[in-house]
Amino acid sequence: MTTTHVPVLAGELIEMLDPQPGQVAVDCTFGGGGHARLIAGRLGPGGTLIGIDRDPLAQERFEELAAELACATRFLRAGFAEGLAVLREERLNADLVYLDLGMSSMQVDTRQRGFSYSYDAPLDMRMDPGQELTAKDIVNGWDARRLARLLRELGEERYAGPIARAVVARRERQELVSTSELVDVIKSAVPAPARFAAGHPAKRAFQALRIAVNDELGQLERGLPLAWECLRPGGRLAAISFHSLEDRRVKRFLADRAQGCVCPPELPVCVCGHEPEAELLRRGIVATPGEVAANPRASSARMRVARKLGESS
Ligand SMILES: C[S@@+](CC[C@H](N)C(=O)[O-])C[C@H]1O[C@@H](n2cnc3c(N)ncnc32)[C@H](O)[C@@H]1O
């Protein structure tokens, strides 16, 4: 398996984080290390790169990269919410923390991991193969209402109800064990014209399952405040999202930190004394048409970046 992951918005990430020699950077989603290689190159021998990822494949890639780097390195194999909690306990004062959410090309292209509707594989989708919950557990274990809600809320799937009912009807005859079986059930539940309308008919259901299996939104909700706490004043946080469920959370989190006075508008003077903690450095950065043409994954990417305000900023 030789797939490499082409990092998205790489130039923009470097420009916005502006890594300097001697700094400490935390890559919360190391993946294939594309972003980390570029960042670490700027940190020099006095700097430190900390990588986090829950995939053992990413750990292998980290070890290969670390052998080439001049800076100090450290890897935490964990969900980034847990990895950042460890760093916060250690009172890390990072200069840069960044997240590039979702799955890597290596994960999608390792067929047996079941992330893709294009390959026949076990219904798995775990980023951490040591985790218990798999896509098969959800598909065969959740009742129709819960499945439909999952497809609607995490996949924005228009045919969530019919698909959920079709899954339940099918598994009453026989357990679903493979991605192809699931794709067939989804196709059977979606009206013919819609099967060809907005991309592959299983695309949204697979996204929903992957997000649920890996608790991606929970990780983000817990991870963002910890990432913020690990940053020194003047440090920068960047997050690259690939769908609106993630981007909305990042946007709200940073907007809350950038807000000053929270007094009711009818008060003539501020009594809350609330000071902004963040400066938003450009809003919603998206890929150029050239990048999207070269790397279609970049089409849905959106990056948000903020600087932490405070004494040394
Ligand atoms: C889009 S890829 C990152 C690619 C990387 N920036 C690069 O340039 O190669 C996302 C990676 O983050 C990891 N990941 C996603 N969510 C995670 C989480 N909550 N905790 C830890 N790792 C996570 C995945 O396992 C995957 O390797």
The ligand as an SDF file (V2000), in Angstrom:
LIG
                    3D

 27 29  0  0  0  0  0  0  0  0999 V2000
   -6.8480   14.3740    6.5840 C   0  0  0  0  0  0  0  0  0  0  0  0
   -5.7320   13.2880    7.3700 S   0  0  0  0  0  0  0  0  0  0  0  0
   -4.3960   14.3440    7.8200 C   0  0  0  0  0  0  0  0  0  0  0  0
   -3.3700   14.4700    6.7520 C   0  0  0  0  0  0  0  0  0  0  0  0
   -2.1370   15.2210    7.1290 C   0  0  0  0  0  0  0  0  0  0  0  0
   -2.4160   16.6030    7.4770 N   0  0  0  0  0  0  0  0  0  0  0  0
   -1.1120   15.1650    6.0160 C   0  0  0  0  0  0  0  0  0  0  0  0
   -0.6970   16.2140    5.5230 O   0  0  0  0  0  0  0  0  0  0  0  0
   -0.7100   14.0660    5.6440 O   0  0  0  0  0  0  0  0  0  0  0  0
   -6.4730   13.0320    8.9060 C   0  0  0  0  0  0  0  0  0  0  0  0
   -5.7050   12.1430    9.8510 C   0  0  0  0  0  0  0  0  0  0  0  0
   -6.1660   12.4690   11.1290 O   0  0  0  0  0  0  0  0  0  0  0  0
   -6.4360   11.3240   11.8560 C   0  0  0  0  0  0  0  0  0  0  0  0
   -7.5390   11.6680   12.7240 N   0  0  0  0  0  0  0  0  0  0  0  0
   -8.7750   12.0840   12.3920 C   0  0  0  0  0  0  0  0  0  0  0  0
   -9.4840   12.3590   13.4760 N   0  0  0  0  0  0  0  0  0  0  0  0
   -8.6830   12.1200   14.5260 C   0  0  0  0  0  0  0  0  0  0  0  0
   -8.8400   12.2290   15.9340 C   0  0  0  0  0  0  0  0  0  0  0  0
   -9.9760   12.6460   16.4600 N   0  0  0  0  0  0  0  0  0  0  0  0
   -7.7970   11.9190   16.7130 N   0  0  0  0  0  0  0  0  0  0  0  0
   -6.6180   11.4990   16.1890 C   0  0  0  0  0  0  0  0  0  0  0  0
   -6.4070   11.3630   14.8730 N   0  0  0  0  0  0  0  0  0  0  0  0
   -7.4310   11.6780   14.0540 C   0  0  0  0  0  0  0  0  0  0  0  0
   -6.7610   10.2570   10.8570 C   0  0  0  0  0  0  0  0  0  0  0  0
   -6.4160    8.9900   11.4010 O   0  0  0  0  0  0  0  0  0  0  0  0
   -5.8970   10.6520    9.6730 C   0  0  0  0  0  0  0  0  0  0  0  0
   -4.6660   10.0030    9.7270 O   0  0  0  0  0  0  0  0  0  0  0  0
  1  2  1  0
  2  3  1  0
  2 10  1  0
  3  4  1  0
  4  5  1  0
  5  6  1  0
  5  7  1  0
  7  8  2  0
  7  9  1  0
 10 11  1  0
 11 12  1  0
 11 26  1  0
 12 13  1  0
 13 14  1  0
 13 24  1  0
 14 15  1  0
 14 23  1  0
 15 16  2  0
 16 17  1  0
 17 18  1  0
 17 23  2  0
 18 19  1  0
 18 20  2  0
 20 21  1  0
 21 22  2  0
 22 23  1  0
 24 25  1  0
 24 26  1  0
 26 27  1  0
M  CHG  2   2   1   9  -1
M  END
$$$$
